[in-house]
Structures are given as structure tokens and as C-alpha cells.
Amino acid sequence: MKENHVLYSSENKIARISLNRPHAFNAINKELIRELGEALDKAKSDESVSAVVLTGQGRAFCAGADVGLLKELSHASSSDVYNVLTGLNATTKKLIQFPKPLLTAVNGAALGGGCCFALAGDVVIATEEATFGFLFSRFNLIADLGTSFILPRLAGPLRTRELIFSGRIFPAEEAAEYDLISEVVERDSFEERVMNRAKEMTEWPTEAVAMNKWLLEKAESGCDPETLLELEARTQVALFGSPATGKRIEAFLERKTAAK
């Protein structure tokens, strides 16, 4: 029977995506990255899903690239390496640009590419025992899988350089100090806190969240103010034409009237 490298479940508007290679600390191989992309597509298209939790099975969140994959790529042709990396990047793009509220629940080590996956969340909750690190430089590699996009906007340019170049592993408390994660939670209350936050996120307006993510990406990519203001205006026009916007405005007015 084929092993699922990624588990998927959905209940009460929340989809749960779990990396499922606990024996390998959920290290990234070709099958895992492909199944992760499929799970993200499923959650994106499912209208009953309003928020997603991404986590890992076992004692780790994701330990980065599988050693077998690293060995394979070190002996492959340039074209083969490029093809594998573009495949990895296709799923990474889905994660970074995921249009619905995304919570990453970091239940253990988040290293290398796994650290990039962890920091892609709109809310990032980690256990006290969780560790983080961009280990790429230890192998004479650049930090990929979206690190150059994700990390500078969270940590700033100087901290980004130090974390990438050193390749050091650091604890969750330090990650919180650098504003890389939202909060650190004790192991005993971790699961309860994750699901409570995910439940709150199901109330976030998915249309506005998706469009805000798109605009923030434009801003963080260096879009000039004039262009950004024009994009904001056009986006707002589209949202004012949405039935969901009308319902939320009416609900607000009703609450305001009732409070008088």
C-alpha cells in the first residue's frame, strides 16, 4: 500500500495538512513536495474551507531537504537539477501565495526548506521545543524555496544575512524576538491553541485576505507608490462589488443600530 507523504483532513471550515514522514523528520523529497502541492490545491478549491493549518507528524515540523535528494542533486546534470528545483518552487509558490488564511503549527524542528515553509504562514505558532535554522550555507548552497522573499520582510536585511550566512539553529524564543513567528506555546496547550486560532481565522474574509496578500507581495517586491495606490483602488472596486462585502457592511450597521 502506498504511503501518503502528506495527510489531509477537513472539519468545521478548517483544513489540516500534515507532512507525514515522521521517521525522516518530515524531510522534503519529490513525493512530499508533490503531495503538498496537491493538498494546497484541494484546500484552495474547497469552498467549505476557510482556513488551513499546516503542521508535521511526529517530533518535527520539517527538517529540510532529504539527504537522499541532496545526494541525487549533487550527482545530477545541471538541467536535471534545474527541473527538480522548478518543481519544488511550484509548490513553494502555492504556499507563499496561498489565498486563504494559513496557520503554520511548528511542532518541532523547522530547518532549511522546512523553515521557509514554517514562516510562510499568516500566523505562525511554535512549541517551546521548536527550533529554526537556514542550513543551506552548511552545504555551500544558497537559501532557496522562497527564503530570499520571506525572510527579509520578516527579519530585515541585516538579520537575514546573519541567519542565512551562519546557518545556525536557534530556538523558538529567539525566533519570536526576531518577529519570525507569532507566538510560542507550551507543548501541553499547543494543539488547543492552534485550533482556537485557526477557528478565529475562519472568520477572516477570504476574498479580502487573498487580495491583501497579492497587494502586500507587490509592495514587498518594490512596487512604486503610484502603481500601488492604483492597484489598491482597482482592488477595492472589485471588493465593493462583492456580495460578501455588502453582507458584512449590513451586519456592521445592524450591530451599531442595536447598540444604541
VEXLODREN-933854 format. One record per residue (C-alpha): residue number from 0; residue in one letter; x, y, z. Coordinates in pm, whole numbers. Layout:
BEGIN
<site><i>NUM</i><aa>A</aa><px>X</px><py>Y</py><pz>Z</pz></site>
...
END
This chain:
BEGIN
<site><i>0</i><aa>M</aa><px>0</px><py>0</py><pz>0</pz></site>
<site><i>1</i><aa>K</aa><px>132</px><py>343</py><pz>-100</pz></site>
<site><i>2</i><aa>E</aa><px>241</px><py>565</py><pz>188</pz></site>
<site><i>3</i><aa>N</aa><px>92</px><py>912</py><pz>198</pz></site>
<site><i>4</i><aa>H</aa><px>368</px><py>1166</py><pz>246</pz></site>
<site><i>5</i><aa>V</aa><px>108</px><py>1434</py><pz>324</pz></site>
<site><i>6</i><aa>L</aa><px>-214</px><py>1383</py><pz>520</pz></site>
<site><i>7</i><aa>Y</aa><px>-525</px><py>1591</py><pz>455</pz></site>
<site><i>8</i><aa>S</aa><px>-843</px><py>1632</py><pz>657</pz></site>
<site><i>9</i><aa>S</aa><px>-1116</px><py>1893</py><pz>679</pz></site>
<site><i>10</i><aa>E</aa><px>-1368</px><py>1977</py><pz>951</pz></site>
<site><i>11</i><aa>N</aa><px>-1555</px><py>2287</py><pz>1071</pz></site>
<site><i>12</i><aa>K</aa><px>-1417</px><py>2509</py><pz>790</pz></site>
<site><i>13</i><aa>I</aa><px>-1057</px><py>2415</py><pz>877</pz></site>
<site><i>14</i><aa>A</aa><px>-836</px><py>2202</py><pz>652</pz></site>
<site><i>15</i><aa>R</aa><px>-541</px><py>2032</py><pz>822</pz></site>
<site><i>16</i><aa>I</aa><px>-238</px><py>1947</py><pz>610</pz></site>
<site><i>17</i><aa>S</aa><px>25</px><py>1734</py><pz>784</pz></site>
<site><i>18</i><aa>L</aa><px>368</px><py>1646</py><pz>647</pz></site>
<site><i>19</i><aa>N</aa><px>388</px><py>1271</py><pz>703</pz></site>
<site><i>20</i><aa>R</aa><px>743</px><py>1137</py><pz>702</pz></site>
<site><i>21</i><aa>P</aa><px>796</px><py>1126</py><pz>1080</pz></site>
<site><i>22</i><aa>H</aa><px>1073</px><py>865</py><pz>1052</pz></site>
<site><i>23</i><aa>A</aa><px>1270</px><py>1119</py><pz>845</pz></site>
<site><i>24</i><aa>F</aa><px>1159</px><py>1424</py><pz>1045</pz></site>
<site><i>25</i><aa>N</aa><px>929</px><py>1512</py><pz>754</pz></site>
<site><i>26</i><aa>A</aa><px>1224</px><py>1586</py><pz>527</pz></site>
<site><i>27</i><aa>I</aa><px>1140</px><py>1710</py><pz>178</pz></site>
<site><i>28</i><aa>N</aa><px>1156</px><py>1465</py><pz>-112</pz></site>
<site><i>29</i><aa>K</aa><px>989</px><py>1472</py><pz>-451</pz></site>
<site><i>30</i><aa>E</aa><px>681</px><py>1283</py><pz>-335</pz></site>
<site><i>31</i><aa>L</aa><px>624</px><py>1505</py><pz>-32</pz></site>
<site><i>32</i><aa>I</aa><px>652</px><py>1828</py><pz>-229</pz></site>
<site><i>33</i><aa>R</aa><px>415</px><py>1695</py><pz>-496</pz></site>
<site><i>34</i><aa>E</aa><px>156</px><py>1582</py><pz>-242</pz></site>
<site><i>35</i><aa>L</aa><px>186</px><py>1911</py><pz>-52</pz></site>
<site><i>36</i><aa>G</aa><px>104</px><py>2097</py><pz>-373</pz></site>
<site><i>37</i><aa>E</aa><px>-196</px><py>1873</py><pz>-431</pz></site>
<site><i>38</i><aa>A</aa><px>-320</px><py>1930</py><pz>-75</pz></site>
<site><i>39</i><aa>L</aa><px>-289</px><py>2307</py><pz>-112</pz></site>
<site><i>40</i><aa>D</aa><px>-483</px><py>2293</py><pz>-438</pz></site>
<site><i>41</i><aa>K</aa><px>-755</px><py>2088</py><pz>-269</pz></site>
<site><i>42</i><aa>A</aa><px>-787</px><py>2333</py><pz>22</pz></site>
<site><i>43</i><aa>K</aa><px>-786</px><py>2629</py><pz>-216</pz></site>
<site><i>44</i><aa>S</aa><px>-1068</px><py>2495</py><pz>-431</pz></site>
<site><i>45</i><aa>D</aa><px>-1284</px><py>2362</py><pz>-145</pz></site>
<site><i>46</i><aa>E</aa><px>-1542</px><py>2632</py><pz>-75</pz></site>
<site><i>47</i><aa>S</aa><px>-1618</px><py>2480</py><pz>267</pz></site>
<site><i>48</i><aa>V</aa><px>-1259</px><py>2553</py><pz>380</pz></site>
<site><i>49</i><aa>S</aa><px>-1200</px><py>2899</py><pz>527</pz></site>
<site><i>50</i><aa>A</aa><px>-861</px><py>2843</py><pz>693</pz></site>
<site><i>51</i><aa>V</aa><px>-573</px><py>2596</py><pz>672</pz></site>
<site><i>52</i><aa>V</aa><px>-337</px><py>2453</py><pz>933</pz></site>
<site><i>53</i><aa>L</aa><px>-1</px><py>2321</py><pz>809</pz></site>
<site><i>54</i><aa>T</aa><px>198</px><py>2106</py><pz>1053</pz></site>
<site><i>55</i><aa>G</aa><px>418</px><py>1798</py><pz>1077</pz></site>
<site><i>56</i><aa>Q</aa><px>362</px><py>1448</py><pz>1208</pz></site>
<site><i>57</i><aa>G</aa><px>583</px><py>1323</py><pz>1489</pz></site>
<site><i>58</i><aa>R</aa><px>856</px><py>1524</py><pz>1662</pz></site>
<site><i>59</i><aa>A</aa><px>947</px><py>1761</py><pz>1377</pz></site>
<site><i>60</i><aa>F</aa><px>776</px><py>2015</py><pz>1155</pz></site>
<site><i>61</i><aa>C</aa><px>1013</px><py>1968</py><pz>860</pz></site>
<site><i>62</i><aa>A</aa><px>1389</px><py>1906</py><pz>868</pz></site>
<site><i>63</i><aa>G</aa><px>1452</px><py>2044</py><pz>519</pz></site>
<site><i>64</i><aa>A</aa><px>1569</px><py>1853</py><pz>214</pz></site>
<site><i>65</i><aa>D</aa><px>1600</px><py>1477</py><pz>244</pz></site>
<site><i>66</i><aa>V</aa><px>1964</px><py>1364</py><pz>239</pz></site>
<site><i>67</i><aa>G</aa><px>1878</px><py>1129</py><pz>-46</pz></site>
<site><i>68</i><aa>L</aa><px>1754</px><py>1420</py><pz>-255</pz></site>
<site><i>69</i><aa>L</aa><px>2066</px><py>1625</py><pz>-175</pz></site>
<site><i>70</i><aa>K</aa><px>2290</px><py>1337</py><pz>-282</pz></site>
<site><i>71</i><aa>E</aa><px>2090</px><py>1286</py><pz>-601</pz></site>
<site><i>72</i><aa>L</aa><px>2115</px><py>1651</py><pz>-700</pz></site>
<site><i>73</i><aa>S</aa><px>2488</px><py>1667</py><pz>-625</pz></site>
<site><i>74</i><aa>H</aa><px>2544</px><py>1399</py><pz>-892</pz></site>
<site><i>75</i><aa>A</aa><px>2280</px><py>1515</py><pz>-1143</pz></site>
<site><i>76</i><aa>S</aa><px>2323</px><py>1722</py><pz>-1457</pz></site>
<site><i>77</i><aa>S</aa><px>2256</px><py>2094</py><pz>-1445</pz></site>
<site><i>78</i><aa>S</aa><px>1933</px><py>2054</py><pz>-1642</pz></site>
<site><i>79</i><aa>D</aa><px>1809</px><py>1779</py><pz>-1410</pz></site>
<site><i>80</i><aa>V</aa><px>1887</px><py>1988</py><pz>-1101</pz></site>
<site><i>81</i><aa>Y</aa><px>1702</px><py>2282</py><pz>-1254</pz></site>
<site><i>82</i><aa>N</aa><px>1398</px><py>2070</py><pz>-1336</pz></site>
<site><i>83</i><aa>V</aa><px>1379</px><py>1934</py><pz>-981</pz></site>
<site><i>84</i><aa>L</aa><px>1416</px><py>2280</py><pz>-830</pz></site>
<site><i>85</i><aa>T</aa><px>1146</px><py>2433</py><pz>-1051</pz></site>
<site><i>86</i><aa>G</aa><px>916</px><py>2153</py><pz>-937</pz></site>
<site><i>87</i><aa>L</aa><px>993</px><py>2236</py><pz>-574</pz></site>
<site><i>88</i><aa>N</aa><px>940</px><py>2604</py><pz>-645</pz></site>
<site><i>89</i><aa>A</aa><px>597</px><py>2542</py><pz>-799</pz></site>
<site><i>90</i><aa>T</aa><px>471</px><py>2410</py><pz>-466</pz></site>
<site><i>91</i><aa>T</aa><px>656</px><py>2677</py><pz>-270</pz></site>
<site><i>92</i><aa>K</aa><px>480</px><py>2942</py><pz>-479</pz></site>
<site><i>93</i><aa>K</aa><px>144</px><py>2784</py><pz>-395</pz></site>
<site><i>94</i><aa>L</aa><px>230</px><py>2806</py><pz>-26</pz></site>
<site><i>95</i><aa>I</aa><px>360</px><py>3164</py><pz>-30</pz></site>
<site><i>96</i><aa>Q</aa><px>67</px><py>3286</py><pz>-239</pz></site>
<site><i>97</i><aa>F</aa><px>-200</px><py>3070</py><pz>-77</pz></site>
<site><i>98</i><aa>P</aa><px>-515</px><py>3286</py><pz>-94</pz></site>
<site><i>99</i><aa>K</aa><px>-685</px><py>3168</py><pz>226</pz></site>
<site><i>100</i><aa>P</aa><px>-577</px><py>3228</py><pz>587</pz></site>
<site><i>101</i><aa>L</aa><px>-285</px><py>2995</py><pz>662</pz></site>
<site><i>102</i><aa>L</aa><px>-161</px><py>2895</py><pz>1007</pz></site>
<site><i>103</i><aa>T</aa><px>166</px><py>2705</py><pz>1037</pz></site>
<site><i>104</i><aa>A</aa><px>186</px><py>2498</py><pz>1356</pz></site>
<site><i>105</i><aa>V</aa><px>555</px><py>2437</py><pz>1420</pz></site>
<site><i>106</i><aa>N</aa><px>559</px><py>2133</py><pz>1644</pz></site>
<site><i>107</i><aa>G</aa><px>935</px><py>2072</py><pz>1630</pz></site>
<site><i>108</i><aa>A</aa><px>1241</px><py>2139</py><pz>1416</pz></site>
<site><i>109</i><aa>A</aa><px>1186</px><py>2364</py><pz>1113</pz></site>
<site><i>110</i><aa>L</aa><px>1513</px><py>2364</py><pz>923</pz></site>
<site><i>111</i><aa>G</aa><px>1630</px><py>2460</py><pz>574</pz></site>
<site><i>112</i><aa>G</aa><px>1337</px><py>2448</py><pz>335</pz></site>
<site><i>113</i><aa>G</aa><px>1119</px><py>2343</py><pz>628</pz></site>
<site><i>114</i><aa>C</aa><px>1195</px><py>2675</py><pz>794</pz></site>
<site><i>115</i><aa>C</aa><px>1077</px><py>2854</py><pz>480</pz></site>
<site><i>116</i><aa>F</aa><px>755</px><py>2652</py><pz>488</pz></site>
<site><i>117</i><aa>A</aa><px>701</px><py>2742</py><pz>855</pz></site>
<site><i>118</i><aa>L</aa><px>749</px><py>3115</py><pz>802</pz></site>
<site><i>119</i><aa>A</aa><px>506</px><py>3123</py><pz>508</pz></site>
<site><i>120</i><aa>G</aa><px>209</px><py>3122</py><pz>747</pz></site>
<site><i>121</i><aa>D</aa><px>-7</px><py>3427</py><pz>812</pz></site>
<site><i>122</i><aa>V</aa><px>3</px><py>3313</py><pz>1174</pz></site>
<site><i>123</i><aa>V</aa><px>298</px><py>3104</py><pz>1298</pz></site>
<site><i>124</i><aa>I</aa><px>264</px><py>2921</py><pz>1631</pz></site>
<site><i>125</i><aa>A</aa><px>555</px><py>2720</py><pz>1770</pz></site>
<site><i>126</i><aa>T</aa><px>608</px><py>2496</py><pz>2069</pz></site>
<site><i>127</i><aa>E</aa><px>873</px><py>2587</py><pz>2322</pz></site>
<site><i>128</i><aa>E</aa><px>1088</px><py>2300</py><pz>2192</pz></site>
<site><i>129</i><aa>A</aa><px>1072</px><py>2409</py><pz>1828</pz></site>
<site><i>130</i><aa>T</aa><px>1393</px><py>2512</py><pz>1657</pz></site>
<site><i>131</i><aa>F</aa><px>1459</px><py>2707</py><pz>1339</pz></site>
<site><i>132</i><aa>G</aa><px>1752</px><py>2740</py><pz>1104</pz></site>
<site><i>133</i><aa>F</aa><px>1852</px><py>2811</py><pz>745</pz></site>
<site><i>134</i><aa>L</aa><px>2113</px><py>2538</py><pz>698</pz></site>
<site><i>135</i><aa>F</aa><px>2181</px><py>2590</py><pz>328</pz></site>
<site><i>136</i><aa>S</aa><px>2524</px><py>2750</py><pz>374</pz></site>
<site><i>137</i><aa>R</aa><px>2644</px><py>2440</py><pz>558</pz></site>
<site><i>138</i><aa>F</aa><px>2626</px><py>2264</py><pz>219</pz></site>
<site><i>139</i><aa>N</aa><px>2765</px><py>2559</py><pz>20</pz></site>
<site><i>140</i><aa>L</aa><px>2416</px><py>2633</py><pz>-113</pz></site>
<site><i>141</i><aa>I</aa><px>2210</px><py>2949</py><pz>-131</pz></site>
<site><i>142</i><aa>A</aa><px>1891</px><py>2973</py><pz>75</pz></site>
<site><i>143</i><aa>D</aa><px>1614</px><py>2881</py><pz>-167</pz></site>
<site><i>144</i><aa>L</aa><px>1247</px><py>2776</py><pz>-155</pz></site>
<site><i>145</i><aa>G</aa><px>1141</px><py>3138</py><pz>-113</pz></site>
<site><i>146</i><aa>T</aa><px>1382</px><py>3234</py><pz>165</pz></site>
<site><i>147</i><aa>S</aa><px>1501</px><py>3545</py><pz>-18</pz></site>
<site><i>148</i><aa>F</aa><px>1140</px><py>3665</py><pz>-34</pz></site>
<site><i>149</i><aa>I</aa><px>1009</px><py>3553</py><pz>305</pz></site>
<site><i>150</i><aa>L</aa><px>1297</px><py>3621</py><pz>544</pz></site>
<site><i>151</i><aa>P</aa><px>1394</px><py>3984</py><pz>463</pz></site>
<site><i>152</i><aa>R</aa><px>1036</px><py>4109</py><pz>504</pz></site>
<site><i>153</i><aa>L</aa><px>1018</px><py>3949</py><pz>849</pz></site>
<site><i>154</i><aa>A</aa><px>1367</px><py>3988</py><pz>992</pz></site>
<site><i>155</i><aa>G</aa><px>1509</px><py>4282</py><pz>796</pz></site>
<site><i>156</i><aa>P</aa><px>1825</px><py>4282</py><pz>579</pz></site>
<site><i>157</i><aa>L</aa><px>2094</px><py>4259</py><pz>848</pz></site>
<site><i>158</i><aa>R</aa><px>1932</px><py>3980</py><pz>1049</pz></site>
<site><i>159</i><aa>T</aa><px>1856</px><py>3795</py><pz>725</pz></site>
<site><i>160</i><aa>R</aa><px>2222</px><py>3794</py><pz>628</pz></site>
<site><i>161</i><aa>E</aa><px>2335</px><py>3670</py><pz>967</pz></site>
<site><i>162</i><aa>L</aa><px>2080</px><py>3389</py><pz>981</pz></site>
<site><i>163</i><aa>I</aa><px>2147</px><py>3270</py><pz>625</pz></site>
<site><i>164</i><aa>F</aa><px>2526</px><py>3302</py><pz>620</pz></site>
<site><i>165</i><aa>S</aa><px>2580</px><py>3143</py><pz>962</pz></site>
<site><i>166</i><aa>G</aa><px>2343</px><py>2852</py><pz>903</pz></site>
<site><i>167</i><aa>R</aa><px>2294</px><py>2833</py><pz>1278</pz></site>
<site><i>168</i><aa>I</aa><px>1999</px><py>2670</py><pz>1454</pz></site>
<site><i>169</i><aa>F</aa><px>1810</px><py>2889</py><pz>1701</pz></site>
<site><i>170</i><aa>P</aa><px>1522</px><py>2831</py><pz>1946</pz></site>
<site><i>171</i><aa>A</aa><px>1160</px><py>2941</py><pz>1920</pz></site>
<site><i>172</i><aa>E</aa><px>1204</px><py>3220</py><pz>2177</pz></site>
<site><i>173</i><aa>E</aa><px>1476</px><py>3375</py><pz>1961</pz></site>
<site><i>174</i><aa>A</aa><px>1259</px><py>3339</py><pz>1653</pz></site>
<site><i>175</i><aa>A</aa><px>986</px><py>3531</py><pz>1838</pz></site>
<site><i>176</i><aa>E</aa><px>1234</px><py>3806</py><pz>1929</pz></site>
<site><i>177</i><aa>Y</aa><px>1311</px><py>3847</py><pz>1557</pz></site>
<site><i>178</i><aa>D</aa><px>937</px><py>3864</py><pz>1473</pz></site>
<site><i>179</i><aa>L</aa><px>965</px><py>3550</py><pz>1264</pz></site>
<site><i>180</i><aa>I</aa><px>680</px><py>3378</py><pz>1447</pz></site>
<site><i>181</i><aa>S</aa><px>355</px><py>3492</py><pz>1608</pz></site>
<site><i>182</i><aa>E</aa><px>377</px><py>3316</py><pz>1944</pz></site>
<site><i>183</i><aa>V</aa><px>544</px><py>3040</py><pz>2144</pz></site>
<site><i>184</i><aa>V</aa><px>317</px><py>2796</py><pz>2327</pz></site>
<site><i>185</i><aa>E</aa><px>381</px><py>2522</py><pz>2582</pz></site>
<site><i>186</i><aa>R</aa><px>360</px><py>2170</py><pz>2445</pz></site>
<site><i>187</i><aa>D</aa><px>59</px><py>2075</py><pz>2662</pz></site>
<site><i>188</i><aa>S</aa><px>-155</px><py>2360</py><pz>2528</pz></site>
<site><i>189</i><aa>F</aa><px>-12</px><py>2372</py><pz>2175</pz></site>
<site><i>190</i><aa>E</aa><px>-283</px><py>2179</py><pz>1990</pz></site>
<site><i>191</i><aa>E</aa><px>-566</px><py>2361</py><pz>2168</pz></site>
<site><i>192</i><aa>R</aa><px>-410</px><py>2699</py><pz>2091</pz></site>
<site><i>193</i><aa>V</aa><px>-353</px><py>2609</py><pz>1726</pz></site>
<site><i>194</i><aa>M</aa><px>-712</px><py>2503</py><pz>1670</pz></site>
<site><i>195</i><aa>N</aa><px>-853</px><py>2803</py><pz>1859</pz></site>
<site><i>196</i><aa>R</aa><px>-650</px><py>3040</py><pz>1642</pz></site>
<site><i>197</i><aa>A</aa><px>-749</px><py>2850</py><pz>1328</pz></site>
<site><i>198</i><aa>K</aa><px>-1114</px><py>2879</py><pz>1429</pz></site>
<site><i>199</i><aa>E</aa><px>-1070</px><py>3257</py><pz>1467</pz></site>
<site><i>200</i><aa>M</aa><px>-911</px><py>3270</py><pz>1122</pz></site>
<site><i>201</i><aa>T</aa><px>-1214</px><py>3106</py><pz>960</pz></site>
<site><i>202</i><aa>E</aa><px>-1392</px><py>3436</py><pz>1027</pz></site>
<site><i>203</i><aa>W</aa><px>-1138</px><py>3632</py><pz>824</pz></site>
<site><i>204</i><aa>P</aa><px>-1290</px><py>3745</py><pz>489</pz></site>
<site><i>205</i><aa>T</aa><px>-1129</px><py>3515</py><pz>234</pz></site>
<site><i>206</i><aa>E</aa><px>-1173</px><py>3747</py><pz>-64</pz></site>
<site><i>207</i><aa>A</aa><px>-1010</px><py>4040</py><pz>114</pz></site>
<site><i>208</i><aa>V</aa><px>-736</px><py>3817</py><pz>256</pz></site>
<site><i>209</i><aa>A</aa><px>-645</px><py>3688</py><pz>-91</pz></site>
<site><i>210</i><aa>M</aa><px>-636</px><py>4036</py><pz>-243</pz></site>
<site><i>211</i><aa>N</aa><px>-443</px><py>4182</py><pz>51</pz></site>
<site><i>212</i><aa>K</aa><px>-182</px><py>3908</py><pz>17</pz></site>
<site><i>213</i><aa>W</aa><px>-145</px><py>3994</py><pz>-350</pz></site>
<site><i>214</i><aa>L</aa><px>-108</px><py>4368</py><pz>-277</pz></site>
<site><i>215</i><aa>L</aa><px>142</px><py>4307</py><pz>4</pz></site>
<site><i>216</i><aa>E</aa><px>350</px><py>4092</py><pz>-228</pz></site>
<site><i>217</i><aa>K</aa><px>351</px><py>4375</py><pz>-483</pz></site>
<site><i>218</i><aa>A</aa><px>457</px><py>4624</py><pz>-214</pz></site>
<site><i>219</i><aa>E</aa><px>731</px><py>4398</py><pz>-78</pz></site>
<site><i>220</i><aa>S</aa><px>862</px><py>4341</py><pz>-431</pz></site>
<site><i>221</i><aa>G</aa><px>930</px><py>4714</py><pz>-469</pz></site>
<site><i>222</i><aa>C</aa><px>615</px><py>4834</py><pz>-643</pz></site>
<site><i>223</i><aa>D</aa><px>620</px><py>5216</py><pz>-659</pz></site>
<site><i>224</i><aa>P</aa><px>360</px><py>5412</py><pz>-453</pz></site>
<site><i>225</i><aa>E</aa><px>168</px><py>5546</py><pz>-753</pz></site>
<site><i>226</i><aa>T</aa><px>122</px><py>5200</py><pz>-903</pz></site>
<site><i>227</i><aa>L</aa><px>36</px><py>5052</py><pz>-565</pz></site>
<site><i>228</i><aa>L</aa><px>-233</px><py>5316</py><pz>-500</pz></site>
<site><i>229</i><aa>E</aa><px>-386</px><py>5242</py><pz>-840</pz></site>
<site><i>230</i><aa>L</aa><px>-386</px><py>4869</py><pz>-765</pz></site>
<site><i>231</i><aa>E</aa><px>-548</px><py>4936</py><pz>-427</pz></site>
<site><i>232</i><aa>A</aa><px>-822</px><py>5140</py><pz>-592</pz></site>
<site><i>233</i><aa>R</aa><px>-896</px><py>4876</py><pz>-855</pz></site>
<site><i>234</i><aa>T</aa><px>-895</px><py>4600</py><pz>-595</pz></site>
<site><i>235</i><aa>Q</aa><px>-1131</px><py>4794</py><pz>-371</pz></site>
<site><i>236</i><aa>V</aa><px>-1369</px><py>4849</py><pz>-663</pz></site>
<site><i>237</i><aa>A</aa><px>-1385</px><py>4473</py><pz>-711</pz></site>
<site><i>238</i><aa>L</aa><px>-1449</px><py>4410</py><pz>-342</pz></site>
<site><i>239</i><aa>F</aa><px>-1725</px><py>4671</py><pz>-318</pz></site>
<site><i>240</i><aa>G</aa><px>-1898</px><py>4475</py><pz>-594</pz></site>
<site><i>241</i><aa>S</aa><px>-1881</px><py>4152</py><pz>-393</pz></site>
<site><i>242</i><aa>P</aa><px>-2195</px><py>4022</py><pz>-215</pz></site>
<site><i>243</i><aa>A</aa><px>-1976</px><py>3928</py><pz>82</pz></site>
<site><i>244</i><aa>T</aa><px>-1880</px><py>4293</py><pz>130</pz></site>
<site><i>245</i><aa>G</aa><px>-2242</px><py>4404</py><pz>128</pz></site>
<site><i>246</i><aa>K</aa><px>-2335</px><py>4141</py><pz>386</pz></site>
<site><i>247</i><aa>R</aa><px>-2055</px><py>4247</py><pz>620</pz></site>
<site><i>248</i><aa>I</aa><px>-2144</px><py>4616</py><pz>593</pz></site>
<site><i>249</i><aa>E</aa><px>-2511</px><py>4542</py><pz>662</pz></site>
<site><i>250</i><aa>A</aa><px>-2418</px><py>4326</py><pz>961</pz></site>
<site><i>251</i><aa>F</aa><px>-2199</px><py>4605</py><pz>1099</pz></site>
<site><i>252</i><aa>L</aa><px>-2478</px><py>4862</py><pz>1061</pz></site>
<site><i>253</i><aa>E</aa><px>-2727</px><py>4629</py><pz>1231</pz></site>
<site><i>254</i><aa>R</aa><px>-2493</px><py>4578</py><pz>1528</pz></site>
<site><i>255</i><aa>K</aa><px>-2436</px><py>4952</py><pz>1552</pz></site>
<site><i>256</i><aa>T</aa><px>-2812</px><py>5023</py><pz>1549</pz></site>
<site><i>257</i><aa>A</aa><px>-2878</px><py>4755</py><pz>1810</pz></site>
<site><i>258</i><aa>A</aa><px>-2612</px><py>4903</py><pz>2038</pz></site>
<site><i>259</i><aa>K</aa><px>-2783</px><py>5245</py><pz>2052</pz></site>
END
